[in-house]
Amino acid sequence: MKLLAIDTSTEACSVALLNGSELLHLDEVCPQQHSKRVLPMVQQLLTDSGLCLQQLDGIVFGRGPGSFTGVRIGVGVTQGLAFGADLPVHGVSTLAAMAQAAYRLHGATQVIAAIDARMAEIYLGYFALNDRHLMQDLGAEIAVKPEALTPGPFSGGCVGVGTGWQTYRQLMLASNMASQSVQIYDDILYPSAQDMLQLAVPAFAEGQFVLAEHAEPVYVRDEVTWKKLPGRG
């Protein structure tokens, strides 16, 4: 199986390539530089693996939630590459990818993943490890005020990952979630394409990849209310 994964949904730009048992990945924190960096990163991994785009079986993309612009860049780049090489695509949740990283790096089995959504909100998802060692969502991903959190579906302790915990740690811990024991891992702030590949492999085997024109972003917060600046009408 040969799969390429791309994620530009947060401040990080991440690309990974699975070539059989070989996994290559590049992760860079490069705010507002994704459109310049992502294609050179893809080309570097293809060159390092000795593959060309047409030899791949499919392309995986970070479908969100995250930065609206970043998510759109990831979907657009994926569609462009997939159209050119006639490849199917598959979207993976950015929150699920961070939860999967918590299992990969720390053996976590219950994870609350949170991305700073700006405007005093976070994108939030609850995940638990299934019998295939993959993180599975325990409900819809939401946009929520950090002080409005509830304990969630877990019994016992869990792990917190993502920039939401970094930005709003005290508010989140002081919310109704306070009854839940949460261990926060600051080494997992952004989703990584390598974890998206882990989640996408069974999806490919089960025929869940789709044509490039059906690639869909997931914004979670579809309507954005912008505060008017002083002097603006």
C-alpha positions in Angstrom: 0.0 0.0 0.0 1.3 3.4 -1.0 -0.4 6.4 0.5 0.4 10.1 0.8 -1.0 12.3 3.6 -1.2 16.1 3.7 -2.3 18.4 6.5 -2.3 22.2 6.5 -5.2 22.8 8.9 -3.2 24.4 11.8 0.0 26.4 12.2 1.9 23.2 11.3 2.4 21.9 7.8 2.7 18.1 7.7 3.3 15.5 5.0 3.7 11.8 5.3 4.2 8.9 2.9 3.6 5.2 3.5 5.4 2.9 1.1 4.7 -0.6 2.2 6.3 -0.9 5.7 8.3 2.3 5.2 6.9 5.6 6.7 8.5 8.9 5.9 7.2 12.2 7.3 8.0 15.9 7.5 6.4 18.3 10.0 7.1 22.1 10.1 5.5 24.8 12.1 5.2 27.6 9.5 2.2 29.8 10.1 0.8 31.4 6.8 3.4 29.6 4.7 1.5 26.4 4.0 0.8 27.2 0.3 4.5 27.7 -0.3 5.8 24.8 1.7 3.4 21.9 1.2 4.3 20.9 -2.4 8.1 21.0 -1.9 7.6 18.8 1.1 5.5 16.4 -0.9 8.1 16.3 -3.6 10.9 15.7 -1.1 9.1 12.6 0.3 8.4 11.3 -3.1 12.0 11.7 -4.1 13.3 10.2 -0.9 11.0 7.1 -1.4 11.8 6.7 -5.1 8.2 7.0 -6.0 6.2 9.2 -8.4 2.7 10.5 -7.7 1.2 8.0 -10.3 2.5 5.1 -8.3 0.5 5.9 -5.2 -2.8 4.2 -4.3 -4.4 7.3 -2.8 -4.1 10.6 -1.0 -5.2 11.4 2.6 -5.9 14.9 3.8 -6.6 16.6 7.1 -10.3 17.5 6.7 -10.5 19.8 9.7 -11.4 21.2 12.0 -8.8 24.0 12.1 -8.0 27.2 10.3 -10.6 27.8 7.6 -7.9 28.9 5.1 -5.5 26.1 6.1 -8.2 23.4 5.7 -9.1 24.8 2.3 -5.4 24.8 1.2 -5.1 21.1 2.2 -8.3 20.1 0.4 -7.3 22.1 -2.7 -3.8 20.7 -2.9 -5.1 17.2 -2.4 -7.6 17.6 -5.2 -5.1 19.0 -7.6 -2.6 16.2 -7.0 -5.3 13.5 -7.1 -6.9 14.8 -10.3 -3.5 14.9 -12.0 -2.7 11.3 -11.0 -6.2 9.9 -11.1 -6.1 8.9 -7.4 -8.8 8.5 -4.8 -8.8 10.5 -1.6 -9.8 10.3 2.0 -10.3 12.9 4.8 -9.2 12.3 8.3 -10.2 14.4 11.4 -7.4 16.6 12.7 -8.6 16.0 16.2 -8.6 12.2 15.7 -5.0 12.5 14.4 -3.9 14.2 17.6 -5.6 11.5 19.6 -3.9 8.9 17.6 -0.5 10.6 18.3 -1.3 10.4 22.1 -1.6 6.6 21.7 1.5 6.3 19.5 3.7 8.4 21.8 2.2 7.8 25.3 -0.1 4.7 25.0 -3.1 6.9 25.9 -6.5 5.2 25.5 -8.9 8.1 26.4 -8.2 11.5 24.8 -9.7 14.9 24.8 -8.3 16.7 21.7 -8.7 20.5 21.5 -7.6 23.0 18.8 -7.6 26.7 19.5 -10.5 28.0 17.2 -9.8 31.7 17.9 -12.7 34.0 19.0 -12.4 32.5 22.5 -13.5 29.0 21.4 -12.0 25.6 20.9 -12.7 22.7 18.5 -13.1 19.7 20.7 -13.4 15.9 20.3 -13.5 12.9 22.6 -11.7 9.8 21.5 -11.2 6.3 22.9 -9.0 3.5 21.6 -10.8 0.6 19.9 -9.7 -3.0 19.5 -7.8 -2.2 16.3 -5.6 0.3 18.3 -7.2 3.2 16.5 -8.8 6.3 18.1 -12.5 6.4 17.6 -14.7 9.4 18.2 -17.3 9.2 21.0 -19.6 11.9 19.6 -19.7 14.9 17.2 -16.8 17.3 17.1 -17.9 20.7 18.4 -16.9 24.3 18.7 -17.3 25.4 22.3 -16.3 28.0 24.9 -13.5 26.5 27.0 -15.2 27.5 30.2 -18.4 25.6 29.1 -16.9 22.1 29.0 -18.5 19.1 30.7 -16.7 16.0 32.0 -17.5 14.1 28.8 -18.1 10.4 28.2 -15.0 9.0 30.1 -14.8 7.0 33.3 -11.4 7.5 35.0 -8.5 9.6 33.8 -7.9 10.8 30.3 -5.3 12.8 28.3 -5.5 16.3 26.8 -3.7 17.2 23.6 -3.7 20.2 21.2 -3.3 24.0 21.2 -6.7 24.4 22.9 -5.1 23.0 26.1 -2.1 25.3 25.7 -4.2 28.5 25.2 -7.1 27.8 27.6 -5.6 25.3 30.1 -6.8 27.1 33.2 -10.3 27.9 31.9 -10.7 24.3 30.7 -9.5 22.8 34.0 -11.7 25.2 36.0 -14.9 24.3 34.0 -17.3 21.5 34.8 -14.5 19.2 33.5 -12.8 19.7 36.8 -14.3 16.5 38.1 -12.3 14.6 35.3 -8.7 13.8 35.9 -6.8 15.1 32.8 -3.1 14.7 32.0 -2.0 17.2 29.5 0.7 16.4 26.9 2.3 19.6 25.7 4.4 17.6 23.1 1.2 17.1 20.9 0.0 20.6 19.9 -0.8 20.0 16.2 -2.0 17.1 14.1 0.6 15.1 12.1 0.1 13.5 8.7 1.8 10.3 9.9 -1.1 9.7 12.4 -3.6 10.4 9.6 -2.0 7.6 7.6 -2.5 5.2 10.6 -6.2 6.0 10.6 -6.6 5.9 6.8 -5.0 2.5 6.2 -8.1 0.5 7.3 -10.4 3.0 5.5 -8.5 2.3 2.3 -8.8 -1.5 2.9 -12.6 -1.0 3.4 -13.1 0.9 0.2 -13.9 4.3 1.9 -11.7 6.4 -0.4 -13.6 8.6 -2.8 -13.1 10.5 -6.0 -11.2 13.7 -5.7 -14.2 15.9 -6.5 -15.9 14.5 -3.4 -13.2 15.7 -1.0 -15.0 17.6 1.7 -13.6 19.9 4.4 -15.2 19.8 7.9 -15.2 23.2 9.5 -17.4 22.4 12.5 -18.1 26.1 12.9 -19.7 27.0 9.6 -20.9 30.5 10.6 -18.3 32.9 11.8 -19.4 36.1 13.6 -16.8 38.8 13.1 -16.6 41.7 15.6 -16.7 45.0 13.9 -13.6 47.1 14.2 -13.9 50.7 15.5 -14.9 53.1 12.7 -16.1 50.2 10.4 -19.7 50.2 9.2 
